[in-house]
């Protein structure tokens, strides 16, 4: 075994120890967590694990003010990423549900809003953001921040790949096997299976199944 491999295994062991201590101190055991340095979990009682998960360095998992965050086996939240179901006690989010082997790169922003569902084996590059809610802004006499939010949530089926800096907006339904090009913005519509989408707003480019 090479020195690099030994170093990697030692790093994972340290992350496991850190996650275990974090749960013991919090008196709330939820499964196996590999916790990076500076990573934080809030609302641990609302976190449900289906296996081993990894939370990268300085990442935040915030499960307060929601009906739960469920993470499938081998899910990974990248360094400096934020997964926050709701930012206010005045709004209780339906929550976030991730399937197995869902991975987020560094600096991602994953919201809960009106519900977030992601299927198995999805890959998200760095700086991806998902926003399952939108601000109301129809009344110009009232500050936008005081008009509240609305939405229907986001659903992403299994085996999708999202390139760096993709932005997914409320109402988007991404069917199985889609590839979303870097920098694309997905609006509130359905994206057909096995499609390659790109642009702002994202549009169909071609099918993965066609040479």
ABEGO torsion letter per residue (X at the ends): XBAAAAAAAAAAAAAAAAAAAAAAAAGBBAEBBBBBBGBBBBGAAABBBAEBBBBBBGBBBBABGBAEBBBBBGBBBBBGBBBBABABAABBBAEBBBBBGBBBBBGBBBBAEAEBBBBBGBBBBBGBBBBABBBBAABAABBAAAAEBBEAEBBBBBGBBBBBGBBBBBGBBBBBGBBBBBGBBBBBBBBBBGBBBBEOBBBBABBAABX
